[in-house]
Amino acid sequence: MVEKELTIINKLGLHVRAASQLVKMASDFDGEVTIACNGQSADAQSIMEVLMLAATIDTEVVLSASGDSEEEEQEIIDSLSVLINNRFNEQE
């Protein structure tokens, strides 16, 4: 299992558009991807679970991936990290 801690930095947090991008990317991974914050954990391949986290700006999240190989796990965590660190491709 590969884990990484990140901070949500886009102004609107994990709103519907951002969450849908995260879920779409996570769903391309054959294994399990989770996102956790504030004592709650969600299946990153489920839009409803991700939205229920209600992660706002400056929320610390932990991404984790579990799959067939550590290389694939690291690849999806890195891809999701880029998405989050690029503010879900939003202006602000």
GIHU-V118446 format. One record per residue. N is the residue number from 1. RES is the residue in one letter. PSI is psi in degrees with one decimal (* if undefined). Layout:
n: {N;N}
res: {RES;RES}
psi: {PSI;PSI}
This chain:
n: {1;2;3;4;5;6;7;8;9;10;11;12;13;14;15;16;17;18;19;20;21;22;23;24;25;26;27;28;29;30;31;32;33;34;35;36;37;38;39;40;41;42;43;44;45;46;47;48;49;50;51;52;53;54;55;56;57;58;59;60;61;62;63;64;65;66;67;68;69;70;71;72;73;74;75;76;77;78;79;80;81;82;83;84;85;86;87;88;89;90;91;92}
res: {M;V;E;K;E;L;T;I;I;N;K;L;G;L;H;V;R;A;A;S;Q;L;V;K;M;A;S;D;F;D;G;E;V;T;I;A;C;N;G;Q;S;A;D;A;Q;S;I;M;E;V;L;M;L;A;A;T;I;D;T;E;V;V;L;S;A;S;G;D;S;E;E;E;E;Q;E;I;I;D;S;L;S;V;L;I;N;N;R;F;N;E;Q;E}
psi: {136.7;135.0;153.5;136.5;133.9;166.7;132.4;118.4;-8.0;148.5;-38.0;1.2;-153.3;69.3;-177.9;-48.1;-45.4;-45.1;-38.4;-35.2;-43.7;-46.4;-41.9;-45.5;-44.4;-32.8;-18.7;-12.8;134.2;-22.9;-155.6;132.8;130.3;155.3;133.1;145.4;152.8;39.6;5.9;148.1;144.0;148.6;115.6;-2.4;9.0;114.4;-40.7;-43.1;-41.4;-44.5;-33.6;-19.0;-26.4;47.4;116.7;178.6;143.2;11.4;131.2;128.6;154.6;120.6;139.6;146.8;138.3;122.1;-156.7;-30.8;147.7;-30.6;-45.1;-39.0;-46.3;-37.4;-45.3;-37.6;-42.0;-42.5;-44.4;-35.8;-42.8;-44.1;-47.8;-45.5;-19.9;18.8;35.3;31.4;28.3;157.4;-49.8;*}
